[in-house]
């Protein structure tokens, strides 16, 4: 008996047993996580780059306080590790928006300035090997992949997909420091440049240093075909209804927000959302 027929017989037996248990085996195409890691990083003394007008405030600043920070975006590159087949180096660059209150003198009201801080990290994860190309129907134009178009024998492996999840950063410390050596502006993607609206300036006499704490998870995935048990289709169980009745009647159905008036006294009872990266 051929290998294909043997597999079909095994699937038939599985299907018969699955029907007895009340589900049906189905094949799906999903990204499988081959390797992942979590990190708790303390990013110490990151230089914050401001626009020209805000940098002039920093040059005169006596102190600074970071009120909040958020992750704008990140760039991710994946490269195969030499002499270690199946392993890949994932390089991640985080771009943080830092909101700082700049104090220029004793008793003076602070001025708010928003700048950019960057941090990079590298992790090595297992991503397995694959040497296939995937093309799908429905594309407007045909995609051309010439990554292996050369005269060398063999077919190079395809890279896995890297995914990075990062928490909203915690501002741990900030300070104003004199510039002793020339500071070079980092590479700024076009989307980041559009966010600030004006070109960022390199600090001349003083710069703002910030220490951020982040939690992150890095994953390497590949699309694979998996067989899973299917019990039923996800048919909606309720009807969509548009409530256009009395607004006061709808308001009367909302429970009284007791926790807003009487905050819980223990951390276990705190059900509020964490610190947001928006306005205070």
C-alpha positions in Angstrom: 0.0 0.0 0.0 1.4 3.4 -0.9 2.1 6.1 1.6 -0.7 8.3 0.3 -3.3 5.6 0.6 -2.1 4.7 4.1 -2.6 8.4 5.1 -6.0 8.4 3.6 -6.9 5.2 5.5 -5.7 6.8 8.8 -7.7 10.0 8.2 -10.8 7.9 7.4 -10.4 6.0 10.7 -9.9 9.3 12.5 -12.9 10.7 10.8 -15.1 7.8 11.8 -13.9 8.0 15.4 -14.4 11.8 15.4 -18.0 11.6 14.2 -18.7 9.2 17.1 -17.3 11.9 19.5 -19.4 14.7 17.9 -16.8 16.6 15.8 -15.3 16.5 12.4 -11.6 16.8 11.6 -10.9 19.7 9.2 -7.6 21.0 7.7 -6.7 24.7 8.1 -3.8 26.8 7.1 -2.5 28.9 10.1 0.7 30.5 11.3 2.4 28.1 13.7 4.7 29.5 16.4 8.0 27.6 16.1 9.8 29.6 18.8 9.2 32.6 21.1 10.7 34.4 24.0 9.7 37.1 26.5 11.9 39.9 27.7 11.8 42.5 30.5 14.1 45.3 29.4 15.3 48.4 31.2 16.4 50.7 28.4 18.8 53.0 30.2 19.7 56.6 29.3 18.1 56.9 25.8 18.7 60.2 24.1 15.5 62.0 23.2 15.5 64.0 20.0 13.2 67.0 19.6 12.2 69.3 16.8 14.2 72.5 16.5 11.9 74.7 18.6 11.6 72.2 21.4 15.4 71.5 21.4 15.9 75.2 22.1 13.9 74.8 25.3 16.1 71.8 26.2 19.2 73.8 25.7 18.0 76.2 28.5 16.5 73.6 30.7 17.5 73.2 34.4 15.5 70.0 34.8 13.0 67.8 33.0 10.3 65.3 33.9 8.9 62.7 31.5 5.1 62.5 31.9 4.4 59.6 29.5 5.9 57.5 26.7 4.4 55.3 24.0 5.6 53.0 21.2 5.0 54.6 17.8 6.2 51.7 15.7 9.0 49.2 15.3 11.1 47.8 12.4 11.9 44.1 12.3 14.5 42.2 10.2 15.2 38.5 10.2 18.5 36.9 9.1 19.7 33.3 9.1 22.4 32.5 11.7 25.5 31.2 10.1 26.6 27.6 11.0 23.4 27.1 13.0 20.8 25.8 10.6 17.2 26.6 11.4 18.0 29.5 13.7 17.5 33.1 12.9 18.5 36.5 14.4 15.6 38.9 14.9 16.7 42.6 15.1 14.1 44.9 16.4 14.2 48.7 16.6 11.6 50.4 18.8 10.6 54.1 18.2 9.2 55.8 21.3 7.3 59.1 21.6 8.4 60.8 24.8 6.4 63.6 26.3 8.5 65.7 28.6 7.9 68.7 30.9 10.8 71.0 30.5 11.7 73.5 33.4 13.8 76.4 32.4 14.1 78.1 35.8 13.1 78.0 39.4 9.4 78.8 39.8 8.8 78.9 36.1 5.9 77.0 34.6 7.1 73.9 32.6 6.8 73.7 28.8 5.7 70.5 27.1 7.9 69.0 24.4 7.4 65.7 22.6 10.5 63.9 21.2 11.7 60.6 19.8 13.8 57.9 21.5 15.0 54.7 19.9 16.2 51.4 21.2 17.3 48.2 19.5 17.5 44.6 20.6 18.5 41.2 19.0 17.2 37.8 19.8 18.0 34.4 18.3 15.2 32.0 17.8 14.5 28.7 16.1 12.4 29.0 12.9 12.9 25.7 11.2 13.8 25.3 7.5 11.6 25.8 4.4 12.4 26.3 0.7 9.0 26.9 -0.9 7.4 30.0 -2.3 3.7 30.8 -1.8 1.5 32.6 -4.3 -2.2 33.3 -3.8 -5.0 34.1 -6.2 -6.8 37.4 -6.2 -3.7 39.6 -6.3 -4.0 42.7 -8.5 -0.6 42.2 -10.0 1.6 39.1 -10.2 4.3 39.1 -7.5 7.8 38.3 -8.6 10.3 36.7 -6.3 13.9 36.7 -7.5 15.6 36.0 -4.2 17.0 32.7 -5.6 17.5 33.7 -9.2 21.2 33.0 -9.7 23.3 30.3 -11.3 24.3 28.7 -8.0 22.9 25.2 -7.3 20.4 24.6 -4.6 17.5 26.6 -3.4 17.9 29.0 -0.5 15.5 28.7 2.5 12.6 31.1 3.0 12.6 33.2 6.1 10.0 32.8 8.8 7.8 35.7 9.9 8.8 37.6 13.1 6.2 39.2 15.3 6.9 41.5 18.2 4.5 42.4 21.0 5.5 45.2 23.3 3.8 46.8 26.3 3.3 50.5 26.9 6.7 51.6 28.2 7.1 52.9 31.8 9.1 56.1 32.3 11.5 55.1 35.1 13.9 58.1 35.1 14.8 61.3 33.2 17.5 63.9 33.4 19.2 66.7 31.5 22.8 66.0 30.6 25.5 68.1 28.9 26.7 67.0 25.5 30.3 66.1 25.6 30.6 64.3 22.2 28.7 65.0 19.0 25.3 63.2 18.9 24.2 61.6 15.6 20.5 61.6 14.7 19.1 58.0 14.3 17.5 56.8 11.1 13.9 58.0 11.1 11.3 56.2 9.0 9.0 58.3 6.8 6.0 57.5 9.0 7.8 58.8 12.1 8.9 62.0 10.3 5.3 62.7 9.3 4.2 62.2 13.0 6.5 65.0 14.2 5.8 67.2 11.2 9.2 68.9 11.5 12.8 67.6 11.2 14.4 66.5 14.4 17.4 68.4 15.6 20.6 67.0 17.2 21.3 68.4 20.7 24.2 70.9 20.8 24.8 71.8 24.5 22.2 69.8 26.4 20.2 66.6 25.9 17.4 64.8 27.6 18.1 61.2 28.8 15.3 58.9 29.6 15.2 55.4 31.1 12.2 53.2 30.0 11.0 49.8 31.1 9.3 47.5 28.6 7.9 44.0 28.4 8.0 42.3 25.0 7.4 39.0 23.3 9.1 37.9 20.1 7.8 35.0 17.9 8.9 33.2 14.8 6.0 31.7 12.8 5.5 29.8 9.5 2.2 29.0 7.8 1.5 25.3 8.1 -1.5 23.0 7.5 -3.0 21.6 10.7 -5.9 19.2 11.3 -8.1 20.3 14.1 -11.5 19.1 15.5 -14.5 21.1 14.2 -17.7 20.9 16.2 -19.9 23.3 14.3 -20.0 26.6 12.3 -20.0 29.8 14.3 -23.6 30.7 13.6 -24.7 33.9 15.5 -27.1 33.0 18.3 -28.8 36.4 18.6 -30.3 39.0 16.3 -28.8 42.4 15.6 -31.1 45.0 17.0 -30.9 48.8 16.6 -32.2 50.5 19.7 -33.9 53.7 18.7 -36.2 54.0 21.7 -36.2 56.4 24.6 -32.6 57.3 25.6 -33.5 57.7 29.3 -34.9 54.2 29.3 -31.6 52.9 27.8 -29.7 54.9 30.5 -31.8 53.3 33.2 -30.5 49.9 32.3 -26.8 50.9 33.1 -25.6 49.8 36.5 -24.5 52.4 39.0 -20.7 52.8 38.8 -20.0 52.0 42.4 -16.2 51.5 41.9 -15.8 55.0 40.5 -17.1 56.5 43.7 -15.6 53.9 46.1 -12.3 52.7 44.6 -11.2 49.2 45.8 -8.7 49.1 48.7 -6.7 46.1 47.4 -4.8 45.4 44.2 -6.8 42.2 43.6 -10.1 44.2 43.4 -8.8 46.8 41.0 -10.5 46.2 37.7 -9.5 49.5 36.1 -7.5 49.8 32.9 -3.8 50.4 33.1 -2.1 53.7 32.4 -3.1 54.8 28.9 -0.8 56.4 26.4 -3.3 59.1 25.6 -4.0 62.4 27.4 -4.0 62.4 31.2 
